[in-house]
Amino acid sequence: MQAKRLVAALVAATPLFAAAQTNVTLYGILDAAISSQDTGGPEGRTTVVNSGNQSSSRFGFKGSEDLGNGLKAIFNLEAGTSIDTGAADSNLFQRRAVVGLEGDFGAITLGREYSPVASIAAASDAFGQGFYGSNLSAFTSNRLTRRMSNSVSYKSPSFGGLKLLAAYAAGEAQTATTPNVPNGDLKGVGLEYTLGGLYVGGAYHTIKRIAVDDDKESAVGAAYKFDQLGGFELKGNWMQADRAGTPAKYKQYNLGGSMPFGAHRVYANFQQQKQGDAKGNTWALAYTYSLSKRTNLYASYASLDNNGLGVFGLTSSSVTITPPATSLGADPDVLSIGIRHTF
């Protein structure tokens, strides 16, 4: 009897709870695939089930409160998860955790946020930073900074299509005994311009060291949607990481596009990575088929050709395939077939 009363009370309270939470949205992505992969190393080809080949699996909460006079309080908490094992990220909301204010002046957020360089890279990647061969490989192995902890970020309103991005992230963890750890204060600035189907952007970071010169990171990117060609999109970018104490700069450029055909979409991308005399070229293809507005099937294939000094890898939304450090000139490749559902 007590259980029945409790259930009845919860059902009766549901409309009131929903009304109180109308400005809060629960969302997420579930993405899993079967992949046949070869790092190019001695272990040979393996078959795996992994998570996040097109989009990183995640769930999150976002919302706002109207404070009046065009001012809103905003927040976003986003956590990553692995569908193949059920494991969560090491930090619960390490994908994004921000709170801030939004109004006619733009938006200011505090917390763990995407960097200006990351914004440019995301807007100009033909793969949408999903599928193997995406430009996310520029953010692995201590290269470019994608997310900033302890940050204050600003995004301006649009002025004739032009937007300003600015960010400061307090290093906090760097000490005189760890001068070469890239967790010093980060300062970043970026500009984005949109006009119809055109997008152009650029961003620059400096990261403070204590005993050596600052790190420098930069990115420029562009995209164009050809409505007259059925929605064909062309995207490209160039990125560079200049790490203090590292003999050679890391450089990457991408050029690719995608074309929709009803429920179908085909993607292609070429990527080159260079660091000193080491070089790797990647050709990647992907295909998606939409079963509904929220569910799609996909297949992708990527192949990387390293020169005799290269050990570059292939990166999807959540997985990186890299040859062993001793396997100079190894050529990784991967074929994936998966399903993605958004909610």
Beta strands, then each sheet from edge to edge (+ up, - down):
strand 1: 24-38
strand 2: 45-51
strand 3: 58-68
strand 4: 71-80
strand 5: 96-103
strand 6: 106-114
strand 7: 147-155
strand 8: 162-169
strand 9: 186-195
strand 10: 198-207
strand 11: 215-226
strand 12: 232-242
strand 13: 250-261
strand 14: 264-275
strand 15: 278-290
strand 16: 295-306
strand 17: 314-315
strand 18: 320-321
strand 19: 333-342
sheet 1: 2+ 1- 3+ 4- 5+ 6- 7+ 8- 9+ 10- 11+ 12- 13+ 14- 15+ 16- 19+
sheet 2: 17+ 18-
end
